[in-house]
């Protein structure tokens, strides 16, 4: 597996755009940062490097879903 930093370097811009499409440009950075906090915890356990991009975007999608829930508390 590639180092996590390389994965983010390769996918970061697209991931930030994805976050913006899900939560709006004003909250995209927060969604991206939440993804960056969650993803490294699991990254070392991944087995299939081909699935890393979809896995990363899935985390971002889940964080985007969670954001309105967190702000309503």
C-alpha distance (Angstrom), angle and dihedral (degrees) to the residues before:
residue distance angle dihedral
X1 . . .
X2 3.76 . .
X3 3.80 118.5 .
X4 3.80 112.2 -87.4
X5 3.80 91.0 -117.6
X6 3.82 90.1 61.5
X7 3.78 91.2 50.3
X8 3.80 90.5 53.5
X9 3.79 92.5 44.2
X10 3.79 89.3 53.8
X11 3.83 97.4 41.9
X12 3.80 105.0 24.1
X13 3.79 99.9 97.8
X14 3.81 93.1 47.8
X15 3.78 90.5 45.0
X16 3.80 92.1 53.0
X17 3.82 89.8 49.4
X18 3.78 89.6 50.0
X19 3.79 90.4 51.5
X20 3.81 90.0 50.4
X21 3.80 90.5 51.8
X22 3.80 90.6 52.7
X23 3.82 103.1 40.9
X24 3.81 105.2 13.9
X25 3.77 130.2 -99.9
X26 3.81 93.2 -82.0
X27 3.83 92.5 61.8
X28 3.81 99.8 29.7
X29 3.81 94.3 98.6
X30 3.80 90.9 52.7
X31 3.79 91.7 50.1
X32 3.81 90.7 47.3
X33 3.80 91.7 49.9
X34 3.81 92.2 48.6
X35 3.80 87.9 52.4
X36 3.80 90.9 49.8
X37 3.80 90.2 52.4
X38 3.79 94.4 49.8
X39 3.81 102.6 38.6
X40 3.83 101.7 63.0
X41 3.79 91.1 56.0
X42 3.79 90.6 67.5
X43 3.81 103.0 25.0
X44 3.80 97.1 91.7
X45 3.80 90.3 56.6
X46 3.81 94.9 56.9
X47 3.77 115.1 110.1
X48 3.81 105.1 -174.0
X49 3.79 115.6 61.7
X50 3.81 90.4 -167.8
X51 3.80 89.2 66.8
X52 3.81 97.0 50.6
X53 3.80 96.4 95.3
X54 3.80 94.7 49.8
X55 3.80 90.5 43.5
X56 3.80 90.9 52.5
X57 3.79 93.0 48.4
X58 3.81 90.0 47.6
X59 3.80 89.7 56.9
X60 3.82 90.2 49.4
X61 3.81 90.1 49.5
X62 3.79 90.8 51.5
X63 3.80 91.1 48.5
X64 3.81 89.6 50.5
X65 3.80 89.4 53.8
X66 3.81 91.1 48.5
X67 3.80 96.1 49.7
X68 3.83 97.9 78.0
X69 3.80 89.7 45.1
X70 3.80 91.1 54.4
X71 3.79 94.2 48.3
X72 3.80 92.6 49.5
X73 3.82 92.4 58.8
